[in-house]
Amino acid sequence: MLGCGVIGHQFAEAMQKIGGRFYGVGNRTHEKAVKFAEQYGIGKVYDKPEDIFKDPDVDIVYISTPHNTHSRYICQALAAGKHVLCEKSITLNCHELDESVKLALQKHCVLAEAQTIYHMPIFRELNKHIAKGEFGPLRLMTMNFGDYDPYDMKNRFFNRSLAGGAMLDIGVYALSFVRWFMSSCPREIASQVLYAPTGVDEQASILLKNEENEMATVMLSMHAKQPQRAMISFDKAYIEFMGYPRGDKAVITWTDDGHKEEIVAGETENALCYEIEDMERTISGGKNYMHLDYTVDVMSIMTKFRHDWGMKYPEEE
């Protein structure tokens, strides 16, 4: 593990839940890594992050550091022949991700984004129904994700030097959901943006359309609370999710008579467990469960939006 923030603690707890633990931990602040190791019974603490990649006993590196450090650490890990599971957003832009993907292919390593949506059983269950044509063609998706983060411009959510902003922090969830259910990557995209005083995107509205004429709208905000709500409209039904990033229940309303039914699969509290298990199954061989192709599509969309806005992080200037 590299990075000991909030999501790092959740991930360590998930490891324990499935009967495992991290072999070692590193962090930019060494003292924080020491405390983390004590808390979770991790036997090895690295003096500096780079030491992780030199350790021949490390097979997989999980990265949960700030967004703007991901690309550097991913490439160092892959160059050393390590598989990588990196928190979202996996990189700052599609150019960094392209470099990482090429390196992963060269080194025959698995590279993946820790995106819960790609691993929740409810979404896989719904795909079975969609594949059978039970709902008819997909027409439209409406997505909401809004947090209310206090106006502390030193906080990472608004900090340009830490790659803050709504798109990379919460937009990646909404867009990953859209990509999971769309038949192909949307090519017609439009957006509006409202900036925070620091110059990062505080709020955004997004329109998407693909070659199959499937459409989506997305509303994001870092300073206006919204439910994490998703609705998918098909010809024969519409499906609603609440708390979709780690969702375990879908409510289906049928068009012809308005009757409702629920589909439940998986458990919200096991979201990170599913990520870990899919990563390990992928590395063990056979089917790839990590959906790097969707990650690449989502990153291309997010990069296009920020290019249109003229918004760059310091590392991109």
C-alpha positions as CSV (number, residue, x, y, z in Angstrom):
1,M,0.0,0.0,0.0
2,L,1.1,3.5,-0.9
3,G,-0.9,6.2,0.8
4,C,-2.6,6.2,4.2
5,G,-5.6,8.5,3.8
6,V,-9.3,7.9,4.5
7,I,-9.7,5.5,1.6
8,G,-6.5,3.7,2.5
9,H,-8.0,2.9,5.9
10,Q,-11.2,1.6,4.3
11,F,-9.1,-0.6,2.0
12,A,-7.1,-2.0,4.8
13,E,-10.3,-2.9,6.6
14,A,-11.6,-4.6,3.5
15,M,-8.4,-6.6,3.3
16,Q,-9.0,-7.8,6.9
17,K,-12.6,-8.6,6.1
18,I,-11.6,-11.1,3.4
19,G,-9.0,-12.6,5.6
20,G,-5.9,-10.9,4.3
21,R,-3.6,-7.9,5.1
22,F,-1.1,-5.7,3.4
23,Y,2.5,-7.0,3.2
24,G,3.9,-3.5,3.6
25,V,3.0,0.2,3.6
26,G,4.6,3.4,2.5
27,N,3.6,7.1,2.8
28,R,5.1,10.5,2.0
29,T,5.0,11.1,5.8
30,H,6.9,8.1,7.4
31,E,5.4,8.6,10.8
32,K,1.9,8.2,9.4
33,A,2.9,4.9,7.7
34,V,4.2,3.6,11.1
35,K,0.9,4.4,12.8
36,F,-1.0,2.8,10.0
37,A,1.1,-0.4,10.1
38,E,0.5,-0.7,13.9
39,Q,-3.2,-0.2,13.5
40,Y,-3.6,-2.9,10.8
41,G,-0.9,-5.3,11.8
42,I,1.3,-4.6,8.7
43,G,4.7,-6.0,9.1
44,K,6.8,-3.7,6.9
45,V,7.1,0.0,6.7
46,Y,9.1,1.6,3.9
47,D,11.3,4.6,4.6
48,K,10.1,6.3,1.4
49,P,7.6,5.4,-1.3
50,E,10.2,4.5,-3.9
51,D,11.4,1.6,-1.7
52,I,8.2,-0.3,-2.3
53,F,9.0,-0.7,-6.0
54,K,12.5,-2.1,-5.2
55,D,11.2,-4.8,-2.9
56,P,11.3,-8.2,-4.8
57,D,8.6,-9.6,-2.5
58,V,6.0,-7.0,-3.6
59,D,3.6,-8.3,-6.3
60,I,0.8,-5.7,-6.3
61,V,1.0,-2.0,-5.4
62,Y,-2.2,-0.3,-4.3
63,I,-1.9,3.5,-4.7
64,S,-4.2,6.0,-2.8
65,T,-2.1,9.2,-2.8
66,P,-3.3,12.5,-4.2
67,H,-4.4,12.5,-7.9
68,N,-1.4,14.5,-9.1
69,T,1.1,11.9,-7.8
70,H,-0.6,8.8,-9.4
71,S,1.1,8.9,-12.8
72,R,4.6,9.1,-11.3
73,Y,4.0,6.2,-8.9
74,I,2.2,4.1,-11.4
75,C,5.0,4.3,-13.9
76,Q,7.6,3.5,-11.2
77,A,5.7,0.5,-10.0
78,L,5.1,-0.8,-13.5
79,A,8.7,-0.3,-14.5
80,A,9.6,-2.5,-11.6
81,G,7.3,-5.2,-12.8
82,K,4.5,-4.7,-10.2
83,H,0.8,-4.9,-10.9
84,V,-1.0,-1.7,-9.9
85,L,-4.4,-0.9,-8.5
86,C,-4.7,2.9,-8.3
87,E,-7.5,5.0,-6.7
88,K,-9.6,7.1,-8.9
89,S,-9.1,9.3,-10.7
90,I,-6.3,7.0,-12.0
91,T,-4.3,9.9,-13.6
92,L,-4.8,13.6,-14.3
93,N,-5.4,13.2,-18.1
94,C,-5.5,10.7,-20.9
95,H,-1.9,11.4,-21.9
96,E,-0.6,10.2,-18.5
97,L,-2.9,7.2,-18.7
98,D,-1.8,6.3,-22.2
99,E,1.8,6.3,-21.0
100,S,0.9,4.0,-18.1
101,V,-1.1,1.6,-20.3
102,K,1.7,1.2,-22.8
103,L,4.1,0.5,-19.9
104,A,1.8,-2.1,-18.4
105,L,1.6,-3.9,-21.7
106,Q,5.4,-3.9,-22.1
107,K,5.8,-5.3,-18.6
108,H,2.9,-7.7,-18.8
109,C,1.4,-6.2,-15.7
110,V,-2.2,-5.6,-14.7
111,L,-3.0,-1.9,-14.4
112,A,-6.4,-1.0,-13.0
113,E,-8.4,1.9,-11.4
114,A,-10.0,1.2,-8.1
115,Q,-13.5,2.1,-9.4
116,T,-16.2,0.5,-7.3
117,I,-18.9,0.7,-10.0
118,Y,-17.0,-1.9,-12.1
119,H,-17.2,-4.4,-9.3
120,M,-20.6,-4.1,-7.6
121,P,-22.6,-7.3,-8.2
122,I,-25.8,-5.3,-8.8
123,F,-24.5,-3.8,-12.0
124,R,-23.3,-7.2,-13.3
125,E,-26.7,-8.6,-12.5
126,L,-28.5,-5.8,-14.4
127,N,-26.3,-6.4,-17.4
128,K,-27.6,-9.9,-17.6
129,H,-31.2,-8.6,-17.9
130,I,-30.1,-5.9,-20.4
131,A,-28.3,-8.5,-22.6
132,K,-31.6,-10.5,-22.7
133,G,-33.4,-7.4,-24.0
134,E,-35.8,-7.4,-21.1
135,F,-35.9,-3.6,-20.8
136,G,-35.6,-2.8,-24.5
137,P,-33.1,-0.2,-25.9
138,L,-31.4,2.2,-23.7
139,R,-32.5,5.8,-24.2
140,L,-31.3,8.2,-21.5
141,M,-29.4,8.4,-18.2
142,T,-29.7,11.1,-15.6
143,M,-26.9,11.3,-13.0
144,N,-26.4,13.4,-9.9
145,F,-23.5,13.7,-7.5
146,G,-23.1,16.7,-5.2
147,D,-21.1,17.1,-2.0
148,Y,-21.2,20.1,0.4
149,D,-17.5,20.8,1.2
150,P,-16.8,23.9,3.2
151,Y,-15.1,26.7,1.4
152,D,-11.6,25.9,2.8
153,M,-9.5,26.6,-0.3
154,K,-6.6,24.7,1.3
155,N,-8.7,21.6,1.5
156,R,-7.7,19.0,-1.2
157,F,-11.2,19.2,-2.8
158,F,-10.5,22.8,-3.8
159,N,-6.7,22.8,-3.9
160,R,-5.4,23.1,-7.5
161,S,-1.9,21.9,-6.4
162,L,-3.5,18.6,-5.3
163,A,-5.6,18.3,-8.4
164,G,-8.8,19.1,-6.7
165,G,-12.2,19.8,-8.3
166,A,-15.5,18.0,-9.0
167,M,-14.5,16.3,-12.2
168,L,-11.6,14.1,-10.9
169,D,-13.1,13.6,-7.5
170,I,-16.8,12.8,-8.0
171,G,-17.4,13.1,-11.8
172,V,-15.3,10.0,-12.3
173,Y,-18.0,8.0,-10.5
174,A,-20.9,9.4,-12.6
175,L,-19.0,9.0,-15.9
176,S,-17.9,5.5,-15.0
177,F,-21.6,4.6,-14.4
178,V,-22.5,6.1,-17.7
179,R,-19.8,4.2,-19.5
180,W,-20.7,0.9,-17.9
181,F,-24.3,1.0,-19.3
182,M,-23.7,2.8,-22.6
183,S,-23.2,0.6,-25.6
184,S,-20.1,2.6,-26.7
185,C,-18.1,5.6,-25.5
186,P,-20.0,8.9,-26.0
187,R,-18.5,11.1,-28.8
188,E,-20.8,14.1,-28.7
189,I,-20.1,15.9,-25.4
190,A,-20.9,19.4,-24.1
191,S,-20.6,21.0,-20.7
192,Q,-20.7,24.1,-18.5
193,V,-18.4,24.8,-15.6
194,L,-18.4,27.0,-12.5
195,Y,-15.0,27.6,-10.9
196,A,-14.0,27.8,-7.3
197,P,-11.8,30.8,-6.3
198,T,-8.7,28.5,-6.6
199,G,-9.4,27.8,-10.3
200,V,-10.6,24.2,-10.0
201,D,-14.0,23.1,-11.2
202,E,-16.5,23.5,-8.3
203,Q,-19.6,22.7,-10.3
204,A,-20.3,21.2,-13.8
205,S,-23.2,20.2,-16.0
206,I,-22.6,17.6,-18.7
207,L,-24.3,16.3,-21.8
208,L,-23.3,13.1,-23.5
209,K,-24.4,11.1,-26.6
210,N,-22.9,8.1,-28.4
211,E,-23.2,6.6,-31.9
212,E,-26.2,4.5,-30.8
213,N,-28.1,7.7,-29.8
214,E,-28.0,6.8,-26.1
215,M,-27.8,10.0,-24.1
216,A,-26.8,11.1,-20.6
217,T,-26.9,14.2,-18.4
218,V,-24.6,14.6,-15.4
219,M,-24.8,17.3,-12.6
220,L,-21.8,17.7,-10.3
221,S,-21.0,20.0,-7.4
222,M,-18.5,20.3,-4.6
223,H,-20.5,22.9,-2.7
224,A,-24.2,21.9,-3.3
225,K,-25.4,18.6,-1.7
226,Q,-27.2,16.3,-4.1
227,P,-28.2,12.6,-3.7
228,Q,-26.0,10.1,-5.4
229,R,-28.8,9.3,-7.7
230,A,-28.8,7.6,-11.1
231,M,-31.7,6.8,-13.4
232,I,-31.5,4.7,-16.6
233,S,-34.5,5.0,-19.0
234,F,-35.1,2.1,-21.4
235,D,-38.1,1.6,-23.8
236,K,-39.9,-0.8,-21.4
237,A,-38.7,0.4,-18.0
238,Y,-36.6,2.9,-16.1
239,I,-34.2,1.9,-13.3
240,E,-33.3,4.0,-10.3
241,F,-30.3,3.8,-8.0
242,M,-29.5,5.6,-4.8
243,G,-25.9,5.8,-3.6
244,Y,-24.8,4.3,-6.9
245,P,-21.0,4.3,-6.4
246,R,-21.4,1.4,-3.9
247,G,-25.0,0.5,-4.8
248,D,-26.6,-2.9,-4.0
249,K,-30.3,-2.3,-5.0
250,A,-32.1,-1.2,-8.1
251,V,-35.7,-0.2,-8.4
252,I,-37.3,-1.0,-11.7
253,T,-40.5,0.8,-12.9
254,W,-42.2,-0.8,-15.9
255,T,-43.5,1.5,-18.5
256,D,-46.6,-0.3,-19.5
257,D,-48.4,-0.4,-16.1
258,G,-46.1,1.4,-13.7
259,H,-45.5,-1.5,-11.4
260,K,-42.2,-1.6,-9.5
261,E,-39.8,-4.4,-8.5
262,E,-36.5,-4.5,-6.8
263,I,-33.3,-6.3,-7.7
264,V,-30.8,-6.7,-4.8
265,A,-27.3,-8.1,-5.4
266,G,-24.1,-7.8,-3.3
267,E,-23.7,-5.5,-0.3
268,T,-22.6,-1.9,-0.1
269,E,-20.3,-2.5,2.8
270,N,-18.3,-5.0,0.8
271,A,-17.6,-2.7,-2.1
272,L,-13.8,-2.6,-1.7
273,C,-13.7,-6.3,-1.0
274,Y,-15.2,-6.9,-4.5
275,E,-12.4,-4.7,-6.0
276,I,-9.7,-6.7,-4.2
277,E,-11.1,-10.0,-5.2
278,D,-11.5,-9.0,-8.9
279,M,-7.9,-7.7,-9.0
280,E,-6.6,-10.9,-7.6
281,R,-8.7,-13.0,-9.9
282,T,-7.5,-11.0,-12.9
283,I,-3.8,-11.4,-11.9
284,S,-4.3,-15.1,-11.4
285,G,-5.1,-15.5,-15.1
286,G,-8.1,-15.9,-17.3
287,K,-10.7,-13.2,-17.6
288,N,-9.9,-9.6,-16.9
289,Y,-12.4,-8.1,-14.4
290,M,-10.9,-4.7,-14.1
291,H,-12.3,-2.9,-17.1
292,L,-9.3,-0.7,-18.0
293,D,-10.9,-0.1,-21.4
294,Y,-13.8,1.8,-19.6
295,T,-11.2,3.7,-17.5
296,V,-9.5,4.8,-20.7
297,D,-12.8,6.0,-22.2
298,V,-13.8,7.9,-19.0
299,M,-10.4,9.6,-18.8
300,S,-10.6,10.7,-22.4
301,I,-14.0,12.3,-21.7
302,M,-12.7,14.1,-18.6
303,T,-9.6,15.3,-20.4
304,K,-11.8,16.7,-23.3
305,F,-13.9,18.6,-20.8
306,R,-11.0,20.3,-19.1
307,H,-9.4,21.0,-22.4
308,D,-12.5,22.7,-23.6
309,W,-12.6,24.7,-20.3
310,G,-9.0,25.7,-20.6
311,M,-8.4,24.3,-17.1
312,K,-5.0,22.9,-16.3
313,Y,-3.2,21.7,-13.2
314,P,0.3,22.8,-12.5
315,E,1.7,19.5,-13.7
316,E,0.1,20.1,-17.1
317,E,1.4,23.6,-17.8
